[in-house]
Amino acid sequence: MKRSTESKTKRDDILEVASRLFYEQGYHQTGVQQIIKEADAAKGTFYTFFKSKEELGVAWLKARHVVWNQWLEDAVKPKRTARAKILAAFDFLESWMGECDFRGCAFLNTLAETPEPDSPLRKQVREHKQGLHDFFRSLVNEHHASLTAAQQEKIATTIFLLFEASIVHMQNFRSDWPLQAAKKQVTTLL
């Protein structure tokens, strides 16, 4: 969500530059000095807004969560049924991965770079992915209202895992064949 230029702050500039660099280069490959330079900010200004690179990384992932979920919501909103919304999520994935040149998921990329399980970055990754799992759970519960809670959970979890695996392997193979295979399985589950 872009702000008008009048209300944009130096904090916004730093976060915008960091977001681009973290996504394009990777979190650990991007240094604070590069962010400061490209955001045309003073070192003191950077540390006024962010106490550390990790704090900036958390702010980036929180902002990315909002933006990415809005993209997903915009993609599924026009659909009338839960089934159509689930399939639209996979269509969105195909479109998004093509647009980002198979760069993949900012959250999964950060996860791969952050081995410490208690890291605040990992916390943001878990929260984002839990939200996505909840999204599929809600739609599956609506679509399969007559099934038991355990059956619904099994289907929702399988769809979530197929979605996530599609992201990883589309990025790895730079192709949409993993998504097409996953979508066939999702159609069967529905």
C-alpha positions as a Markdown table, in Angstrom:
| # | Residue | x | y | z |
|---|---|---|---|---|
| 1 | Met | 0.0 | 0.0 | 0.0 |
| 2 | Lys | 1.7 | 3.2 | -1.2 |
| 3 | Arg | 1.3 | 6.4 | 0.6 |
| 4 | Ser | 1.1 | 9.8 | -1.1 |
| 5 | Thr | 4.5 | 11.5 | -1.5 |
| 6 | Glu | 3.5 | 14.3 | 0.9 |
| 7 | Ser | 3.0 | 12.0 | 3.9 |
| 8 | Lys | 5.9 | 9.7 | 3.1 |
| 9 | Thr | 8.6 | 9.7 | 5.9 |
| 10 | Lys | 12.2 | 8.8 | 5.9 |
| 11 | Arg | 11.2 | 5.7 | 7.9 |
| 12 | Asp | 9.0 | 4.8 | 4.9 |
| 13 | Asp | 11.9 | 5.4 | 2.5 |
| 14 | Ile | 14.2 | 3.1 | 4.6 |
| 15 | Leu | 11.5 | 0.4 | 4.9 |
| 16 | Glu | 10.8 | 0.6 | 1.1 |
| 17 | Val | 14.4 | 0.3 | 0.2 |
| 18 | Ala | 15.0 | -2.5 | 2.7 |
| 19 | Ser | 11.9 | -4.4 | 1.5 |
| 20 | Arg | 13.2 | -4.3 | -2.1 |
| 21 | Leu | 16.7 | -5.3 | -1.2 |
| 22 | Phe | 15.7 | -8.0 | 1.3 |
| 23 | Tyr | 13.4 | -9.6 | -1.3 |
| 24 | Glu | 15.8 | -9.3 | -4.3 |
| 25 | Gln | 19.1 | -10.1 | -2.5 |
| 26 | Gly | 18.1 | -11.9 | 0.6 |
| 27 | Tyr | 18.0 | -10.7 | 4.2 |
| 28 | His | 21.6 | -11.7 | 5.2 |
| 29 | Gln | 23.1 | -10.5 | 1.9 |
| 30 | Thr | 21.7 | -7.0 | 2.4 |
| 31 | Gly | 23.7 | -4.8 | 4.8 |
| 32 | Val | 22.5 | -1.8 | 6.8 |
| 33 | Gln | 25.0 | 0.4 | 5.0 |
| 34 | Gln | 23.6 | -0.4 | 1.6 |
| 35 | Ile | 20.1 | 0.3 | 2.9 |
| 36 | Ile | 21.2 | 3.6 | 4.4 |
| 37 | Lys | 22.9 | 4.6 | 1.2 |
| 38 | Glu | 20.1 | 3.7 | -1.2 |
| 39 | Ala | 17.5 | 5.3 | 1.1 |
| 40 | Asp | 19.6 | 8.4 | 1.2 |
| 41 | Ala | 19.4 | 8.4 | 5.0 |
| 42 | Ala | 21.9 | 9.3 | 7.7 |
| 43 | Lys | 23.1 | 6.5 | 9.9 |
| 44 | Gly | 21.6 | 8.2 | 12.9 |
| 45 | Thr | 18.3 | 8.5 | 11.1 |
| 46 | Phe | 18.2 | 4.8 | 10.4 |
| 47 | Tyr | 18.9 | 4.0 | 14.1 |
| 48 | Thr | 16.3 | 6.5 | 15.2 |
| 49 | Phe | 13.6 | 4.4 | 13.5 |
| 50 | Phe | 15.2 | 0.9 | 13.8 |
| 51 | Lys | 17.4 | -0.2 | 16.7 |
| 52 | Ser | 18.8 | -3.1 | 14.6 |
| 53 | Lys | 18.7 | -4.8 | 11.2 |
| 54 | Glu | 16.6 | -7.5 | 12.8 |
| 55 | Glu | 14.0 | -4.9 | 13.9 |
| 56 | Leu | 13.9 | -3.6 | 10.4 |
| 57 | Gly | 13.5 | -7.2 | 9.1 |
| 58 | Val | 10.5 | -7.7 | 11.4 |
| 59 | Ala | 9.0 | -4.4 | 10.2 |
| 60 | Trp | 9.5 | -5.6 | 6.6 |
| 61 | Leu | 7.9 | -9.0 | 7.2 |
| 62 | Lys | 4.9 | -7.3 | 8.9 |
| 63 | Ala | 4.5 | -4.9 | 6.0 |
| 64 | Arg | 4.9 | -7.8 | 3.5 |
| 65 | His | 2.2 | -9.8 | 5.3 |
| 66 | Val | -0.3 | -7.0 | 4.9 |
| 67 | Val | 0.6 | -6.4 | 1.2 |
| 68 | Trp | 0.7 | -10.1 | 0.2 |
| 69 | Asn | -2.6 | -10.9 | 2.0 |
| 70 | Gln | -4.3 | -8.0 | 0.2 |
| 71 | Trp | -3.1 | -9.4 | -3.1 |
| 72 | Leu | -4.5 | -12.8 | -2.2 |
| 73 | Glu | -7.8 | -11.3 | -1.0 |
| 74 | Asp | -8.1 | -9.3 | -4.2 |
| 75 | Ala | -7.6 | -12.5 | -6.2 |
| 76 | Val | -10.2 | -14.6 | -4.4 |
| 77 | Lys | -12.8 | -11.9 | -3.6 |
| 78 | Pro | -14.7 | -12.0 | -6.9 |
| 79 | Lys | -15.3 | -15.7 | -6.6 |
| 80 | Arg | -18.7 | -16.8 | -5.1 |
| 81 | Thr | -18.0 | -20.2 | -3.6 |
| 82 | Ala | -15.4 | -21.5 | -1.2 |
| 83 | Arg | -14.3 | -24.0 | -3.8 |
| 84 | Ala | -13.8 | -21.3 | -6.4 |
| 85 | Lys | -11.8 | -19.2 | -3.9 |
| 86 | Ile | -9.5 | -22.0 | -3.1 |
| 87 | Leu | -8.8 | -22.6 | -6.8 |
| 88 | Ala | -8.4 | -18.9 | -7.3 |
| 89 | Ala | -5.7 | -18.8 | -4.7 |
| 90 | Phe | -3.7 | -21.3 | -6.8 |
| 91 | Asp | -4.4 | -19.2 | -9.9 |
| 92 | Phe | -3.1 | -16.1 | -8.0 |
| 93 | Leu | 0.0 | -18.1 | -7.1 |
| 94 | Glu | 0.7 | -18.8 | -10.7 |
| 95 | Ser | 0.3 | -15.2 | -11.7 |
| 96 | Trp | 2.3 | -13.8 | -8.7 |
| 97 | Met | 5.2 | -16.2 | -9.2 |
| 98 | Gly | 5.4 | -15.2 | -12.9 |
| 99 | Glu | 5.4 | -11.5 | -12.0 |
| 100 | Cys | 8.2 | -11.9 | -9.4 |
| 101 | Asp | 10.2 | -14.0 | -11.9 |
| 102 | Phe | 10.0 | -17.0 | -9.6 |
| 103 | Arg | 11.7 | -15.2 | -6.8 |
| 104 | Gly | 9.4 | -16.9 | -4.4 |
| 105 | Cys | 8.0 | -16.2 | -1.0 |
| 106 | Ala | 9.7 | -13.5 | 1.1 |
| 107 | Phe | 8.7 | -15.5 | 4.2 |
| 108 | Leu | 10.1 | -18.9 | 3.0 |
| 109 | Asn | 13.2 | -17.2 | 1.7 |
| 110 | Thr | 13.8 | -15.5 | 5.1 |
| 111 | Leu | 13.0 | -18.8 | 6.9 |
| 112 | Ala | 15.8 | -20.5 | 4.9 |
| 113 | Glu | 18.2 | -17.8 | 6.0 |
| 114 | Thr | 17.2 | -17.8 | 9.7 |
| 115 | Pro | 18.1 | -21.1 | 11.5 |
| 116 | Glu | 17.5 | -19.7 | 15.0 |
| 117 | Pro | 14.0 | -21.0 | 16.0 |
| 118 | Asp | 13.4 | -18.2 | 18.5 |
| 119 | Ser | 14.3 | -15.4 | 16.1 |
| 120 | Pro | 11.8 | -12.6 | 15.8 |
| 121 | Leu | 12.0 | -13.1 | 12.1 |
| 122 | Arg | 10.9 | -16.7 | 12.4 |
| 123 | Lys | 8.1 | -15.6 | 14.6 |
| 124 | Gln | 6.8 | -13.4 | 11.7 |
| 125 | Val | 7.2 | -16.2 | 9.3 |
| 126 | Arg | 5.2 | -18.6 | 11.5 |
| 127 | Glu | 2.4 | -16.0 | 12.0 |
| 128 | His | 2.1 | -15.4 | 8.3 |
| 129 | Lys | 2.0 | -19.1 | 7.4 |
| 130 | Gln | -0.5 | -19.8 | 10.2 |
| 131 | Gly | -2.7 | -17.1 | 8.7 |
| 132 | Leu | -2.5 | -18.8 | 5.3 |
| 133 | His | -3.3 | -22.1 | 6.9 |
| 134 | Asp | -6.3 | -20.5 | 8.7 |
| 135 | Phe | -7.4 | -19.0 | 5.3 |
| 136 | Phe | -7.6 | -22.5 | 3.7 |
| 137 | Arg | -9.1 | -24.0 | 6.8 |
| 138 | Ser | -12.0 | -21.5 | 6.8 |
| 139 | Leu | -12.7 | -22.1 | 3.1 |
| 140 | Val | -12.5 | -25.9 | 3.4 |
| 141 | Asn | -14.8 | -25.8 | 6.4 |
| 142 | Glu | -17.3 | -23.8 | 4.4 |
| 143 | His | -17.0 | -26.0 | 1.3 |
| 144 | His | -17.0 | -29.3 | 3.2 |
| 145 | Ala | -19.5 | -28.3 | 5.9 |
| 146 | Ser | -20.9 | -31.9 | 6.2 |
| 147 | Leu | -17.5 | -33.4 | 7.0 |
| 148 | Thr | -16.2 | -33.9 | 10.6 |
| 149 | Ala | -13.8 | -31.3 | 12.0 |
| 150 | Ala | -10.9 | -33.8 | 11.7 |
| 151 | Gln | -11.7 | -34.5 | 8.0 |
| 152 | Gln | -11.9 | -30.8 | 7.3 |
| 153 | Glu | -8.6 | -30.2 | 9.1 |
| 154 | Lys | -6.9 | -33.0 | 7.1 |
| 155 | Ile | -8.1 | -31.5 | 3.8 |
| 156 | Ala | -7.2 | -27.9 | 4.8 |
| 157 | Thr | -3.7 | -28.9 | 5.9 |
| 158 | Thr | -3.2 | -30.9 | 2.7 |
| 159 | Ile | -4.2 | -27.9 | 0.5 |
| 160 | Phe | -2.0 | -25.6 | 2.6 |
| 161 | Leu | 1.0 | -27.9 | 2.1 |
| 162 | Leu | 0.3 | -28.2 | -1.6 |
| 163 | Phe | 0.2 | -24.4 | -1.9 |
| 164 | Glu | 3.5 | -24.1 | 0.0 |
| 165 | Ala | 5.2 | -26.9 | -1.9 |
| 166 | Ser | 4.1 | -25.2 | -5.1 |
| 167 | Ile | 5.9 | -22.0 | -4.1 |
| 168 | Val | 9.1 | -23.8 | -3.2 |
| 169 | His | 9.3 | -25.9 | -6.3 |
| 170 | Met | 8.1 | -23.3 | -8.8 |
| 171 | Gln | 11.0 | -21.1 | -7.4 |
| 172 | Asn | 13.4 | -24.1 | -7.6 |
| 173 | Phe | 12.5 | -25.2 | -11.1 |
| 174 | Arg | 11.4 | -21.8 | -12.5 |
| 175 | Ser | 8.3 | -23.4 | -13.9 |
| 176 | Asp | 4.7 | -23.7 | -13.2 |
| 177 | Trp | 4.5 | -27.5 | -13.5 |
| 178 | Pro | 4.6 | -28.0 | -9.7 |
| 179 | Leu | 1.6 | -25.7 | -9.3 |
| 180 | Gln | -0.3 | -27.6 | -12.1 |
| 181 | Ala | 0.3 | -30.9 | -10.3 |
| 182 | Ala | -0.8 | -29.5 | -7.0 |
| 183 | Lys | -3.9 | -27.9 | -8.4 |
| 184 | Lys | -5.0 | -31.3 | -9.8 |
| 185 | Gln | -4.7 | -32.8 | -6.3 |
| 186 | Val | -6.6 | -29.8 | -4.8 |
| 187 | Thr | -9.4 | -30.3 | -7.3 |
| 188 | Thr | -9.6 | -33.9 | -6.3 |
| 189 | Leu | -9.8 | -32.9 | -2.6 |
| 190 | Leu | -12.7 | -30.6 | -3.3 |
